[in-house]
Amino acid sequence: MTSLAATQRRMQVFLLHPKVDTDIANTVVATSAAGVDERLNVYALAYRARLKEVLHNDFPGLLLLSTAETFDEIAGEYIDAVPSRHANVRWYGGALAEFLRNDARWSMQPALAEMAAFEWNLGLAFDAETEPSIEVARLGAVPAEEWPALRLTLGKSLRRMALHWNVGAVRRATDLGEASPALAMLEPSQPWIIWRKGVGVRHRRLEDDEAIALDIVERNGSFTEICEALVELHALDAVAMRTASLLRHWVDDEWIVGISSAT
């Protein structure tokens, strides 16, 4: 007699790899209302439908870009190519961007992969660990002599991307229920950032000097290094005001979770 555990394993293989023969049909009893194949397909089709529902919910911008019919094709091919390996269906779409980049058919439309990557980062930002961000008063309390060596710690929800298509604007229109702008290539590419503020996920284009400053912060560079980089882009007498403005925006947007003046 086949054990329950063995039957469950065979059923799982059948759902994840429908083209693999597991002899699962031998454990299913036909009824007057439905044959063996029909009874098995109830589970197989329901499983695929659930995965497609998850992908629809996680990638509304991709759905908008590709149309409902095309998205259904993408989802079906992804399910065939990438079986779920997580007990939590939340993580199922994690390889969709890579799938779209590498698939012979869909790689011809690179904006699709970029939108999928952008939307996955939105989800990661939402799920990131909650950390208390610093307030303006704490930054203002830093003694003047410590500012040159000041270093900032960014929150875990921040995600940065270089976008080659206007997928950020398309996704924003999707979120707001507005008419979507036409898909367009960005020349040159644009630096974007995604983060969570409170319980909401936000995203926007970074200014070029802001992106450079964040590069320095991410490699644990000091306030002095930020100022030195901005001197290359701004008049000397404007650097202090621009740097202060950036720091204020970062604090207001809850990006900064720690400061240190250690060298």
Backbone torsions as a table, in degrees:
resi	resn	phi	psi	omega
1	MET	NA	134.2	178.6
2	THR	-72.5	132.8	-179.4
3	SER	-72.7	157.9	178.1
4	LEU	-61.2	-41.5	-179.7
5	ALA	-61.5	-41.3	179.4
6	ALA	-65.8	-40.3	177.8
7	THR	-63.3	-41.2	178.9
8	GLN	-63.8	-40.3	178.3
9	ARG	-64.1	-41.6	179.2
10	ARG	-66.2	-37.0	177.2
11	MET	-66.2	-39.5	178.8
12	GLN	-63.6	-44.2	177.8
13	VAL	-61.8	-40.5	178.4
14	PHE	-59.8	-42.1	-178.8
15	LEU	-71.3	-40.8	-176.7
16	LEU	-80.8	-32.6	-177.5
17	HIS	-132.2	75.1	-172.9
18	PRO	-61.0	-19.3	-178.8
19	LYS	-87.8	-5.7	178.8
20	VAL	-89.2	130.9	-179.2
21	ASP	-81.2	112.6	179.7
22	THR	-110.7	2.8	-176.7
23	ASP	60.1	21.3	-178.9
24	ILE	-63.1	-27.7	-179.0
25	ALA	-60.9	-25.6	-179.3
26	ASN	-69.6	-15.7	-178.5
27	THR	-100.9	0.2	-177.6
28	VAL	-105.1	137.5	-178.3
29	VAL	-102.6	127.8	176.6
30	ALA	-74.2	153.0	175.7
31	THR	-124.8	174.7	178.3
32	SER	-67.0	-22.0	-177.8
33	ALA	-89.9	-27.2	-175.8
34	ALA	-154.7	141.0	176.6
35	GLY	-81.3	177.9	-177.7
36	VAL	-60.5	-50.7	-178.3
37	ASP	-60.3	-41.3	-179.6
38	GLU	-63.7	-42.0	-179.5
39	ARG	-66.4	-40.2	177.3
40	LEU	-66.2	-39.3	-177.6
41	ASN	-67.2	-23.9	174.3
42	VAL	-55.9	-44.3	-179.5
43	TYR	-75.8	-42.7	-178.5
44	ALA	-62.7	-46.2	-178.9
45	LEU	-69.8	-37.9	178.9
46	ALA	-65.3	-38.7	179.3
47	TYR	-63.8	-47.1	179.0
48	ARG	-64.6	-38.6	179.5
49	ALA	-63.4	-37.9	178.7
50	ARG	-66.6	-41.3	178.4
51	LEU	-65.2	-39.8	178.2
52	LYS	-64.8	-37.8	178.1
53	GLU	-62.0	-42.3	178.9
54	VAL	-62.2	-44.6	179.6
55	LEU	-64.7	-38.9	175.9
56	HIS	-59.2	-43.5	-176.8
57	ASN	-70.3	-35.1	-176.1
58	ASP	-83.7	-21.1	-173.2
59	PHE	-131.0	59.1	-179.7
60	PRO	-65.8	-31.9	177.7
61	GLY	-67.6	-39.6	176.5
62	LEU	-64.9	-38.9	176.3
63	LEU	-60.2	-42.6	179.8
64	LEU	-64.8	-42.1	-178.3
65	LEU	-67.7	-35.1	-169.5
66	SER	-100.5	-10.9	-173.1
67	THR	75.1	157.1	-174.2
68	ALA	-62.0	-42.8	-177.3
69	GLU	-65.4	-44.9	-179.6
70	THR	-67.8	-39.3	178.4
71	PHE	-60.7	-39.2	178.9
72	ASP	-62.9	-36.4	176.0
73	GLU	-66.3	-45.4	178.7
74	ILE	-58.5	-47.8	-178.0
75	ALA	-61.5	-44.0	-179.4
76	GLY	-63.1	-43.0	179.8
77	GLU	-68.6	-36.5	177.9
78	TYR	-64.7	-43.5	179.1
79	ILE	-61.7	-39.1	178.1
80	ASP	-67.0	-38.3	-173.6
81	ALA	-86.0	-28.2	-173.1
82	VAL	-129.0	88.3	177.1
83	PRO	-62.6	148.4	178.0
84	SER	-67.1	133.0	179.7
85	ARG	-118.3	9.8	-177.9
86	HIS	-121.0	142.3	174.7
87	ALA	-68.4	-29.8	179.0
88	ASN	-94.7	115.6	-176.0
89	VAL	-66.1	-13.0	177.4
90	ARG	-53.8	-32.4	-173.2
91	TRP	-95.3	7.3	-173.6
92	TYR	-66.2	-35.0	-175.3
93	GLY	-81.4	6.2	-173.8
94	GLY	-62.6	-24.7	-178.1
95	ALA	-102.8	7.3	-174.9
96	LEU	-65.1	-42.7	-179.9
97	ALA	-60.9	-43.8	178.6
98	GLU	-63.8	-40.9	177.6
99	PHE	-58.7	-45.7	-178.6
100	LEU	-67.6	-34.7	178.2
101	ARG	-67.6	-34.6	-171.6
102	ASN	-99.9	-18.0	-178.6
103	ASP	-70.0	135.4	-175.1
104	ALA	-58.0	-35.9	-177.6
105	ARG	-79.2	-50.9	-171.8
106	TRP	-81.2	-19.2	178.9
107	SER	-66.7	-15.4	176.8
108	MET	-73.6	-9.8	177.6
109	GLN	-123.5	76.7	-171.4
110	PRO	-62.1	-22.0	178.7
111	ALA	-64.1	-27.7	179.5
112	LEU	-65.3	-46.3	178.6
113	ALA	-64.2	-38.5	-179.4
114	GLU	-67.0	-39.6	176.9
115	MET	-64.3	-42.3	179.3
116	ALA	-61.6	-42.4	178.8
117	ALA	-65.5	-41.3	179.1
118	PHE	-61.4	-46.1	-177.4
119	GLU	-71.3	-32.8	176.0
120	TRP	-65.2	-37.9	176.5
121	ASN	-65.6	-32.6	174.2
122	LEU	-59.7	-44.2	179.4
123	GLY	-66.4	-40.0	178.6
124	LEU	-64.7	-38.1	177.7
125	ALA	-63.4	-40.9	179.6
126	PHE	-64.8	-38.7	-175.6
127	ASP	-84.3	-7.6	-174.5
128	ALA	-61.4	153.8	178.7
129	GLU	-55.5	136.6	177.7
130	THR	-77.5	126.7	-179.9
131	GLU	-129.7	139.9	176.1
132	PRO	-70.9	128.1	179.1
133	SER	-90.9	156.1	-179.4
134	ILE	-78.4	157.8	178.8
135	GLU	-104.7	164.0	-177.4
136	VAL	-58.4	-36.9	-177.9
137	ALA	-60.7	-37.3	180.0
138	ARG	-67.8	-39.7	177.8
139	LEU	-65.2	-40.1	-179.7
140	GLY	-67.4	-20.2	-178.7
141	ALA	-85.5	-2.2	179.1
142	VAL	-69.6	124.9	179.1
143	PRO	-60.2	146.2	-176.0
144	ALA	-56.6	-37.2	-177.1
145	GLU	-70.7	-14.2	-179.8
146	GLU	-93.5	-12.3	-175.9
147	TRP	-61.5	-41.4	-178.2
148	PRO	-56.6	-35.9	-178.1
149	ALA	-95.6	5.1	-175.3
150	LEU	-61.9	134.7	176.4
151	ARG	-127.1	145.6	-175.9
152	LEU	-112.7	147.5	174.1
153	THR	-112.2	124.6	-178.6
154	LEU	-88.2	148.9	179.6
155	GLY	-68.8	157.1	-176.5
156	LYS	-72.3	-14.5	-178.1
157	SER	-78.9	-14.9	-175.6
158	LEU	-69.5	133.3	175.6
159	ARG	-132.7	132.6	-179.6
160	ARG	-117.1	143.9	179.1
161	MET	-143.4	148.6	167.7
162	ALA	-97.9	115.2	-177.4
163	LEU	-97.1	133.0	177.1
164	HIS	-102.4	-8.2	178.7
165	TRP	-132.5	160.2	-176.8
166	ASN	-82.0	44.8	-177.8
167	VAL	-68.1	-27.8	176.9
168	GLY	-63.7	-42.9	178.3
169	ALA	-67.7	-37.2	178.4
170	VAL	-64.7	-44.7	-179.7
171	ARG	-66.5	-38.3	177.9
172	ARG	-61.2	-42.7	177.9
173	ALA	-62.3	-37.7	177.2
174	THR	-61.6	-45.8	-179.2
175	ASP	-63.0	-36.8	-175.9
176	LEU	-89.4	-4.0	-178.3
177	GLY	70.2	26.5	-178.5
178	GLU	-100.3	168.4	176.1
179	ALA	-64.0	133.2	-177.1
180	SER	-78.9	139.5	174.0
181	PRO	-68.2	156.9	177.1
182	ALA	-64.7	143.5	178.2
183	LEU	-62.8	133.0	-178.0
184	ALA	-144.8	145.1	175.3
185	MET	-78.6	142.5	178.9
186	LEU	-99.4	121.1	179.1
187	GLU	-128.3	111.5	-0.2
188	PRO	-76.3	177.2	177.0
189	SER	-63.5	159.2	-176.3
190	GLN	-117.7	138.9	173.6
191	PRO	-80.9	128.7	178.9
192	TRP	-123.5	157.6	177.7
193	ILE	-133.0	144.4	178.6
194	ILE	-124.9	136.9	178.8
195	TRP	-157.2	166.8	175.8
196	ARG	-108.1	131.5	173.6
197	LYS	-121.7	117.2	-172.8
198	GLY	65.0	-122.4	178.5
199	VAL	-108.0	7.3	-178.8
200	GLY	-109.2	142.8	177.1
201	VAL	-97.2	133.2	-178.2
202	ARG	-123.7	162.5	177.0
203	HIS	-156.2	147.4	179.2
204	ARG	-162.3	165.9	175.1
205	ARG	-75.8	139.3	173.0
206	LEU	-88.4	141.2	169.1
207	GLU	-67.0	153.2	-175.3
208	ASP	-61.1	-43.1	180.0
209	ASP	-69.4	-30.8	177.4
210	GLU	-66.5	-40.0	178.7
211	ALA	-63.5	-40.1	177.8
212	ILE	-63.9	-43.9	179.0
213	ALA	-62.0	-40.7	179.1
214	LEU	-68.2	-32.9	174.5
215	ASP	-57.4	-42.0	-179.4
216	ILE	-67.2	-43.2	179.0
217	VAL	-61.4	-42.5	-176.5
218	GLU	-67.3	-26.1	176.2
219	ARG	-97.2	19.8	175.6
220	ASN	66.4	32.5	176.1
221	GLY	-76.4	163.9	-175.2
222	SER	-93.1	170.8	175.7
223	PHE	-60.1	-38.0	178.1
224	THR	-60.9	-41.4	179.7
225	GLU	-65.4	-36.0	176.7
226	ILE	-63.1	-47.3	-179.2
227	CYS	-62.1	-41.0	180.0
228	GLU	-63.1	-37.0	178.5
229	ALA	-69.1	-39.7	-177.7
230	LEU	-72.0	-24.0	176.2
231	VAL	-61.0	-29.0	179.4
232	GLU	-72.0	-15.7	-174.7
233	LEU	-114.5	-21.4	-174.9
234	HIS	-131.2	158.6	173.8
235	ALA	-60.6	147.1	-175.0
236	LEU	-55.0	-41.1	-176.8
237	ASP	-76.3	-5.6	179.1
238	ALA	-102.3	-9.9	-174.2
239	VAL	-65.3	-44.9	-177.2
240	ALA	-60.2	-44.4	-178.8
241	MET	-67.3	-40.5	-179.7
242	ARG	-66.4	-42.8	179.5
243	THR	-63.7	-42.8	178.7
244	ALA	-62.8	-39.1	178.8
245	SER	-63.7	-42.9	178.4
246	LEU	-61.5	-47.2	-179.2
247	LEU	-61.2	-40.8	-179.8
248	ARG	-63.5	-43.1	178.7
249	HIS	-63.8	-41.5	-179.0
250	TRP	-64.3	-40.4	178.3
251	VAL	-67.9	-44.8	179.6
252	ASP	-61.0	-34.0	-179.3
253	ASP	-87.2	4.0	174.9
254	GLU	66.3	36.0	177.4
255	TRP	-83.4	-29.9	-170.9
256	ILE	-96.0	122.5	-178.9
257	VAL	-114.6	-1.8	178.0
258	GLY	-165.1	150.8	174.8
259	ILE	-135.4	149.4	-179.7
260	SER	-151.3	143.2	176.9
261	SER	-110.3	14.8	178.9
262	ALA	-70.6	142.0	-179.8
263	THR	-88.9	NA	NA
